[in-house]
Amino acid sequence: MSRARQPPLVTGISPNEGISWTKVTIRGENLGTGPTDLIGLTICGHNCLLTAEWMSASKIVCRVGQAKNDKGDIIVTTKSGGKGTSTVSFKLLKPEKIGILDQSAVWVDEMNYYDMRTDRNKGIPPLSLRPANPLGIEIDKGRFPQKDLEALFPGMSADFTSENFSAAWYLIENHSTTSFDQLKTAVVNLKKQANKKNEGSLAYVKGGLSTFFEAQDALSAIHQKLEADGTEKVEGSMTQKLENVLNRASNTADTLFQEVLGRKDKADSTRNALNVLQRFKFLFNLPLNIERNIQKGDYDVVINDYEKAKSLFGKTEVQVFKKYYAEVETRIEALRELLLDKLLETPSTLHDQKRYIRYLSDLHAPGDPAWQCIGAQHQWILQLMHNCKESYVKEQKGSNSLLHSPMIDLDSDVRPSPIGHLSQTASLKRGSSFQSGRDDAWRYKAPQQVVFVEKLTKLVVSQLPNFWKLWISYVNGSLFSETAEKSGQMERSKKNARQRQNDFKKMIQEVMHSLVKLIRGALLPFSLREGESRQYGGWEMKSELSGQWLTHVIQTVRLSSESLTALEIPNDMLQIIQDLILDLRVRCIIVTLQHTAEDIKRLAEKEDWVVDNEGLTSLPSQFEQCIIHSLQSLKTVLDCKPGEASVFQQQKTQEDVCQLSIGIMQVFIDCLEQLSTKPDGDIDTAHLSVDVSSPDLFGSIHEDSSLSSEQRLLIALSNCRYLERHTFLNIAEHFEKHGFQGVEKITQVSMESLKELDQRLFEMYIEFKADPIVGSLEPGIYAGYFDWKDCLVPAGVRNYLKEALVNIIAVHAEVFTISKDLVPRVMSRVVEAVSEELSRLMQCVSSFSKNGALQARLEICALRDTVAIYLTPESNSSFKQALEALPQLSSGTDKKLLEELLNKFKSSMHLQLTCFQASSSAMMKT
């Protein structure tokens, strides 16, 4: 993990004061790693991010906006370092009034000049206005605060065109450091300007004084002549002559000056045309300039020129201007179409979308381009999602390669989203236990559905943030906030957004529904309705995904949900994703338990019949570890993330999980039964061996020998005993620890099934061992035509009973070799069977002789005393009934003989009977 970057620090700004829209250079440290890392820039509280141009980590260029405060800090915010600080501040100055002839960064309307002296508009040429510097000397602006001057001259103005003009204010503001000599020069200049203005009206008279006097003399002479003659004839003659002279003079003048006057008129016309061309060359060159700037992509220049032309010639009545302005409008309309096409192009970045929307707004494009862009982005995201599904489905069928799909490769044409980057990082950190890293090899191992979900969620997480931010910008009007005069457009945008909130909500819901249904079609096709399977499904489900891959998918969807929640999308729009996660969690538990049952079923193949000191094989431990491992793999699925519900909240889920858990336990019980009743021919003897760490107590069980059916039954009984006392209880604790419901029922049903199996196996073993012993008693008693009515004096215990005891000892040895704990249980049942048969035989004898009764009592007592440690109420009752069937001993001699014979028997078979003594007693107590 990389070390966190330091927050931005602004250490300098140049210039440090100015009016709105002043271009400034910001310098500092940690100002971002690139243009995309810069996410915030404020100067005096105003957002200047739209005009910011990132140059390097120590330099940013931008323009100051309409700030709220007169003086404030410069705050830079980056994704990598967060919100920064500033050691310098910027002072915002009030803009000065711009004269018609002053240089300015903004354009001033020359044709419609506002004369503040008369408070009305005047369409006068700018050259006829007063000069910007009436004193004719160099202006030296002082540093006097504007507020102080306003307070010093209340109600006055420094504008010499204003009715409230204050000369003192003007001099303080513009000539506070001017010398006295320069001020005297200024006075001389003012006088010259006044004299020139006064002399201007007499100039025409001065130039024609001689002609005026000649005309005056001629008129006087004519007047005197008329008075001297005093006749009408003279008057008529003189008048006629004068008219003739004037006509000839006029004709001659016309003849002489016709060509000159024609050339003069032509020259004046040409000069006027050139003046018009020169003066209005901006309009005449504008169509060509628009074409060139569009080709270069300088749309800002085109928009500024168009605004200027519109304000100057939008309402002109001059035909020439109308013609050229129509050409301008034609090209601007083509530009609108071009920008709209670029706006609706996909893929595109949020920065470009905002830029094109602002351009179209400045060009007064019809309709609502921002909403058109939102609609186009919505359709494009939906198309991307469906194309993603189609590509993977085709690749699964082997007819297409995903690597050549241009619609899915988003890394090359879309700027990465910060939230998407965070989600990928989190996914790497929280990766599932079976995946150590994200490499190409992983994608080849993963099922197509898993890779599809990875790609689909990455696609949505990378595209939806820009889509959501575009809507937020549309709602708050920040799409038009770059210039202050767009307040009307901002209000219209906010109004439109309020009217279209439900439409946008439906768009987000449609994206969420498509995402969820596409994932369901890949992983949970049975959860789709019948009509949706074709649109969202189509996968070849050869086998269902394992719980391991479903856990990975759940983690992927969870990370995507966290990323979308970080966008502050309302929870009700994301609830459908939570429902999907819940269904995936439930399905993952069901599939994992089903696969666990299959794994446990295969445990029978791994039984090696190696017995430890406690008479157990590795099977119970393998069974317990298999379940524990399965539950541990479900830990992340069972744990509830913020906003998630418990996976066991539904009653049906509880019942299904309970039944599957019971099924798992039953599968293992069936596995034990199968192993214990396996025919000899099916036993795999390749793995038979003895635990080398234990003493050699296994008798005939050697590495190269095969186990008998009785030995397998004993091992199975030993395993059942351990399962009942330890394994099943441990598993129940793990179920409770992981929040499983109905654990008591699982344990109860499993215990009952286990006890039934144990009883069946036990009865089977007793049948194998006790029946031969019991069957040998009657033939042994009556061997050699023995008769209880006619027999000799007893000389000792007969061989049939000794043989029966030897067989019982053999059973003891076999059981003791496998499991010491099973000895009392098995021996007690064997003794019960033998005592019951012996009692039956005694009761079937019609009569006993004295010697016969003594012989019978000797043998019954010998057997009873030998196996006394294993006697039960049932066997005691059988021995009691057998003795009651015999005649009572009447003499002490008989009793003494009986005691001597019993002692002789015990002494002679002391070694054989040792197994029924001390060690067995200790086992009985345990």
Buried (B, 14 or more C-beta within 10 A) or exposed (E): EEEEBEBBBBEBBEEEBBEBBBBBEBBBBBBBBEEBBBBBBBBBEBBBBBBBEBBEBBBBEBBBBEBEBEEBBBBBBBBBBBEBEBEBBBEBEEEBEEBBBEEEEEEEEBEEBEEBEEEEEEEBEEEEBEEEBEBBBEEEEBEEEEEEBBEEBEEBBBBBBEEEBBEEBBBBBBBEEBEEEBEEBBEEBEEEBEEEEEEEEEEEEEEEEEEEEEEEEEEEEBEEEBEEEEEEEEBEEBEEEEEEEEEEEEEEEEEEEEEEEEEEEEEEEEEEEEEBEEEBEBBBBBBEBBBEBBEEEBBEBBBBBBBBBBEBBEEBEEEEBEEBBEBBBEBBEEBBEBBBEBBBBBBBEBEBBBBBBBBBBBBEBEEBBBBBBBBBBBBBBBEBBBBBBBBBBBBBEEEBEBEEBEBBEBEEEBBEBBBBBBBBEBBEEEBBEEBEEEEEEBBEEBBBBBBBBBBBBBBBBBBBBBBBBBBEBBBEBBBBBBBEEBEEBBEBBBEBBEEBEEEBBEBBBBBBBBBBBBBBBBBBBEBBEEEBBEBBBBBEEEEBBBBBBBBBBBBBBBBBBBBBBBBEBEEEBBEBBBEBBBBBBBBBBBBBBBBBBEBBBEBBEEBEBBBBEEBBBBBBEBBBEBBBEBBEBBEBBBEBEEBBEEBBEEEEBBEBBBBBBBBBBBBBBBBBBBBBBBEEEEBEEEEBBBEEEEEEBBEEBEEEEBBBBBBBBBBBBBBBBBBBEEBBEBBBEBBEEBBBBBBEEBBEBBBEBBEEBBEBBBEBBBEBBBEEBBEBBBEBBEEEEBEBEEBEEBEBBBEBBBBBBEBBBEBBBBBBBBBBBBBBBBBBBBBBBBBBBBBBBBEEBEEBBBBBBBBBBBBBBBBBBBBEBBBBEBBBBBBBBBBEBBBEBEEEEBEEBBEEBBEBBBEEBEEEBEBBEEEBEEBEEE
